[in-house]
Amino acid sequence: MLLPETFDLLVLGLGSTGLAVARWGAAHLGERVRSVTVYGGAASAPSVETDALGAAGVSFVFGTELVEGDYDVCVASPGISEFSAFFARGREHALAIMGEPEFAWRLSPEHWIAVTGTNGKTTTTSLINHILNESGRSSVAVGNIGLAPIAAVDDRAPGSWFAAELSSYQLATTSMLHPRVAVLMNITPDHLAWHGTLDAYAAAKRKIFANQEPGDLAVVCVEDAGARAALSAARSTGAAVCELSHDDSGAASAAFCDEGVLVVRLNGVEHRLVPTAELRIRGAHNELNALAAAAAALWVGASDEDVRAALVSFTALEHRIEPVAQIDGVRYINDSKATNTDAVVKALTAFPDEPVVLLLGGSDKGTPLEEFVEDVVHSTVKAVVCFGDARQRFLDAFVEAAGRHDIDVAEAEDLADAVDVARSLAERGDVVLLSPACASFDEFSGFEERGRAFKELVAALGRDAESA
């Protein structure tokens, strides 16, 4: 049985995920759900929303992680590590514990496409959703992309697809989740504080394939060493494995570029799609994102014609190599979502012929920088501007390299100062790229606020240029 016919529900965490599960539980009280109890955590406190849910019958416990009582099902929010004491207490007091995507899947298990990876998840998920909807198939983008699957379960149309972006946090607590198409873009070091080790992080990513079976599709980017190491896990289920790469791997199922054209081969049948030059999203990594999305959509029945049309109509997402403005011949690009070094290296492939002034910094993740610095100085980057809490470590890493390469290294206090410094370094024909390789929490609530602040700062530059 996926879930008991009726159950007492325990929810851990009061973020957007915990509240989404609590709202679902409240809507089903007296039917499938006997009771809903939410433990908010040590720092939790009542709010307008918890008051409203409390009036609807949900019980809340604030200011503690000491769980009491007995429950059938516990749903833990993704911010709560599976290795934490809070998670362990939830497990002790419930017959089953899981994350929210697993819970949503058990309630509505048909027609899931799941996407994971350190980078590229959101773009690939959005592309899959775009292609399916453009081809006349109902699809909803859910998961780490913003809309919790549980919030879409009750209104889901028969036969519709969930295109689900799943983080390592969300996958770590799955046990039965079974996507009909599972996509793994890459695995590079990230979120190690939550998982404890890189091996645990990689193991969580590999769980996306765990319950697949013959008739399903696993898409694995074999260009990435971390993802390539998951090939055996993908193959062990009997699912078809599509090897994703810029070059043709020769596999019966593969997605690759052939003389500048995106090509997907599934079980030996080739689908020649569109020239890479016609994509409106730039960079070598976005070519891989487009290939993965095309393979997923073709597998579930989209036609070649529909896939071609959708690929060329898809535009850049906010905060992901997003064009902002051109001022005095300088292009400004918002890539605030690039919160790790691997994402920055991929972003730089979008500018193979343009000098780049690169804005780096924010809240330091402590990622090793030696290889990253070499990648940057051998790209088209002409200058780096290091800002925020991480600026000194990035400065130290780049100063020595600057002596061996023709690259300027500058320092800025915060993002606003970094934009001013970048403006002084940039010349007509250059690109100013915010691709910071860091989290944003030293100055902002998240990468979204940072990206929007960058766009506001650039807009102010534009107004100043017009009035000069």
N, C-alpha and C positions, 0 to 999 in steps of 0.2 A: 504494500500500500504506500502511495506517495506521501499522503498525510492522513491522520486519523479522520474519521467522519465528522467528529466534533472534537475540539481541543481547547485547552487552556494555553494562552499565548503569552510568552515572556519576551520582552524587547529590551535589548541593551543599547543605550545611547540615545541622545536627544538631538542629533544632527538632522539633516534633511532626510536621510535614509530611515532613521528610527521613527521620525514623525510620519513618514509615508506609510510604514508598516502599521503604526498605531492607527492612522486614519482608515486603512483597510480593515483592521480588526474592529474598529468602532462601527464601521458600516455593516459588519456581519455578526455583531453581537446578538445573541438569542437565536441565531441560525447555526452556522457552522462553528462559530467561536463562542465558547462559554464565558471566557473572561480574558481581559487584556491588562497586563501589568507592565509598566515601563520603568526600568531603573535608569535614571539619567546619567549617573556617574558622580564622581566626587565634586566636580565643579558645577553641577547642574542646579538650576533654579526655575521656579514657575515662570510662565510667560502667558501672553494672551492666548496663544495656540494651545498650550497645555490646559489652560482653564476651560477652553471650549471643548477639548477632547474629554476632559474630566467630567464635564456636564453631560457628555454623550455616553459615559459609562466606563471610560478608561481610568485605571488606577495608576498614579505616578508616585515614585519614590525618588526624592531629590537628595543630593549631597552625600551620597554613599555608593560604594561598589560592593557592599556586603549584602548579597542576594539572599532572600529567605523565601520559603514556600516551595511547592511542587508544581511543575508545569509539564505539559506534553511536548511543546515546541518552543525553543528559544531561537530568536533571530537576533544576531549580533551585528551592529553597525560596522562598516568597513574600517573605521578609524580605530577599532578595538582589536589589537593584535591577538591572534590565536595563541600566542605564548604569554599573554598577560594574565594577571591574577583575576581581573574582572571577567575575562572570557572563561577561565577555569571555574569560577563560581557559577556562571550561567550553565556550564556543562554539568556541574554537580547537581543542579536543581531542576534539570529538564531531561526528558527521555531522549530528545534529539536536539542538536544545536546546528545552526547553519547560518549562512549569510543571506542577504535579501534576494539576490538573483536566484539562488537555489530554491528559496521559499516560493518565489514567483513562478519558477519553472515547474515546481511540483503542483502548483495550482493550475497552470496552463502550459503543458509540456510540448505542444505541437509547434512546428515551424519556427525554430530558432536558428539564427546564424550568429555565431559568436566570434568576436575579434579581440585579440590581445597582443601585447608587445610593449616594450619600454617606450617606444615612440611610434607614431603613425596610426595609433588606434582610432582616434577620433575622425581623422580624415577618411580612413578606410571604411569605418562604420557609416559615416555620412554618405560616402559614395555608394555603398551598397544600398542604403535606404533610398537614395536619389534614383539609382538605376531601377530598382524594383518599382517604385512609384511611377516613374516615367514610362515603364513598360506595362502599366495597367495592373500591377500586382500591389495589393494593399500592404504597406509596411510601416512600422513605427520604429524610430531609433530610440533605444533605451539603454540604461546602464550608466556607466561612468560618464557618458556623454551629457548627462544632465537629468533625464527623466527616469526615475526609478521604475523598473519593470512592474513592481507591485502596483504602481499608480496607473498602469495601463491595462492591467489584467481584466478588470471588470467590464471595460468598454471595448474589449478587443473584438474585431469583426471576425466571423468564421473564415478560416483559411488565410488570415493575414499573417504576415511575418513579423517577428521581432528581430531587428538588426541590433545586436547587443554588444556594446563596448564593455569589456570586462577587465578590471584591473587585477593585479596580483592579489590585492587584499580580498577582492570579491571571489576570486577563483580558489583561494587557499581553503575556504570553508565549504567548498562544493563536494558532493559525494555521488549524486545521481544525475546532475545536469548533463543533458544530451543534446548538443547542437547538431543539426543536420549538416551544417558547414561550420568548420572551426578554422580560424585563421591565426597564425602566429607570425608576426612581422619581425621581431627581433628580441633579444635578451641581452641587455647590458646593465652594469651595476646601477641599482637605484633602490630606494626604499629599504635599505638594509637594516635600518633601525627597527622597522616593523617586523621584518622576517628573521633578523638575526644573522643570517649568512647568505651569500650569493647562491649557494646550493639550494637553500630553502626557497629563495625567491624564484629561481629557475624551476624548481619542482612545482611551485604554485602555478606558474605559467603553463607547464606541460599538462596540468590537469584538464585543460580545455579539450584534450583529445580522449580522456580516460574512458568515456562511455560511448564513443562512436562505434559504428558497426558497418559491415558491408552495405553499400548503397549510399553511405555518407561520403563527404569530401573533407580532407584536411589540406589546408594550404600552408606551406612552410617555406619561409624565405631562406634558401640555402646559401645566399650571399653572406648572411650573418652567422657567425660561428656559434653564438648561443642558441639561435633557433635551429641551426643545422644539427646540433647535438640532440634535438628533440625528435629527429626523424624516426628513430627506432620506436619511440613511444607512439608516434602517429601511425606507423605502419602496423604495429602490433594488434590494432583493433580490427583490421581487415578493411578499413575505409580506403577509398582511393586517395592517394597522396599526390597533390599538385606541387611540384618543385618550382618555387618562385625565384627568379634571378633575372639580371639584365641579359645574360647569355643563356642560350638553350642548353639545358642539362641533358637533353636527350631522353628524358623519362617519358613514359606513356602519357602522363599528365604533367604539364609544365606551363608556366606563364613567363614570357620573356619578350625581349625586343629583337626584332629582325629587320636590319637596315632601316632603323628609325620608326618601325611600326610595332604597335603592341599586338602580341599574338598570345592566344590561350589555346593550349591543346589539352583536351579532356578525353581520356581513354582512347588516345590515338587520333581523335578528330580535331583538326585545326580550325580555329576561328581567327581570321585576320581582322583586326579591329581598326584602330585609327593611328595616324602618325603621331609621334610624341609631340611634335611641334604644334599640333592642334589642341593640346591640353591647355586649359587656362590656369592650371596649378603647376608651378615651376619646381624644378629640382629633380635629381635622380631618384631621391626617396619617394617623390610623388608619382613617378613612373611606376615604381613598385606598388605603391598604394592603389593606383588605378588598375594595375594588372590583377592584384589580389581581389579587388572589388568586382572586376569583370568576371573572374573565374567563379566567384561565389554566385553571382547573378545568373551566369550561364548555366551553372549546375542545377539551379532550382527552376529553370525554364525560360528565362528571358531570352529573346531572340538576338541574333547578331546586330540587326538593324537598331533595335531598341538600345542595346548596350552602346553602340557607336554614338547615337544621338545624345545619350545621357552623359557619356564621358566628355564630350566636347562642350556641353552646356554647364558643367559643374564648375563653380567658381571657388576661390580661396575662402576658407573659413576665418572668422575673426581670430586674431592673435596667432595665426599660423601662416607665416610669410605673406602677410596681408598688406597689400599696397595702401599707403596712407596719403601721400601727397608728393608732388614734385615742386621743389622750390629752388629758384635760381639754377635750374639744371641738375639738381641733386634729388635723387629718389629716396624717400623715407619709407621703411618697411617695418611693420610690427610683427615680430615673431616671439612675443612674450611667453608663449606656451613652451618654448625651448628651455626647460628647467634643468637640463643635464647636458653634459659635454657632447654626447653622441648626437643629440638633436641639433646642436649648433653645427657640427661637422656636416650633417645632412643638409641643413639649411644653406650652407655656403655653396653647395653644388648648384643652387638655383642662380648663381651669379658667376658663371665661368669666364665671362669677358668683361666684367665691370669691377673697378676698384671698390673695395668695401671698407667703410669705417664701422668697426664692430663694437657694440656696447655690451660689456660683460660685467656682471656683478649682481648683488642682491644678498640674499641669505645663503650663506655658504653650506653646501652639502658635504664638503670635505673630500670630494672625488679627486683621485690622482690627476695631475695636470700635465705630466711630462709628454705623454703621447698626444694629448689634446693640443698643446702648444705647437708641436711639430706639424700637426695637421693644419693648424691655422696659418702658420708662417709659410707653408707651402701652398696656400690657396691664394685667392686674389685679394686678401685682406691687406690694406696699406697701413691701417692704424687700428689700435685697440684702445678703448676708453674704459678703464676699470672703475667701478663705482660701488657704493653701498658697503655693507659689512664685509663682503668678501674681497674688497678692492685690493687690500695689501697683499693677500696671498696670490691673487692673479697678477698684480704688478711684479711681485718677486719672480713669478714663473716666467713672465714675458720679457723682463729686462735683459736677462742673459741672452735670450734668443734674439732680441732686437740688435744686439751687437754683431750677430752673424748674418742677419737678414735686413733688408731694407724695409723696416716696419717701425712706425712711430708707436710709442707707448705713453698714454696719458692717464691722469688720475682725476676723478671727480667725486664730490661729496655724496651726491644722491642722483636720482634719475634726472631731475630738472637740470642740474649742473652738467650731467653727462650729455644731455641733448645740446646744451650751449657749447660744450667743448667739441662735440662732434661737428657742429656747424662750422666752427673755426677751422677744423681739419679737412673738411670736405670741399671738393672742387667740382665744377660742372662735369657731369658724366659719372660721378661717384654714386654709391649707394650708402646711406646710413642705415644700418641694420641693428635693431634691438633684438638680439638673440642671446639672452643673458647667461645661460648655463647654470643658473642658480634659482632657488626658490625666491619668493618675493616678500617673505614675512618680516623682513627688517623694516620695510617701509609701507607695505600694502597688505590687504587681506587675502590676496591671491593673485595669480598671473593675470586674471581678467581685469582687475582694478589697475594693475601695473600697465597692461596694454592700453587701456582706455586713457590713463594718465599720459602715456607717451603720445597718443593721438591728439590729446588736448594741447600738449606742449608743442607738437609739430604744427597744429592749427594756428597757435599763437605766433610761431615763426613765420607762417604764411601771411598773417595779417601785418606783421612788422615789415615783411618784404614788400607788400603791396603799398604800404604807406611811406616807404623810404623814398 
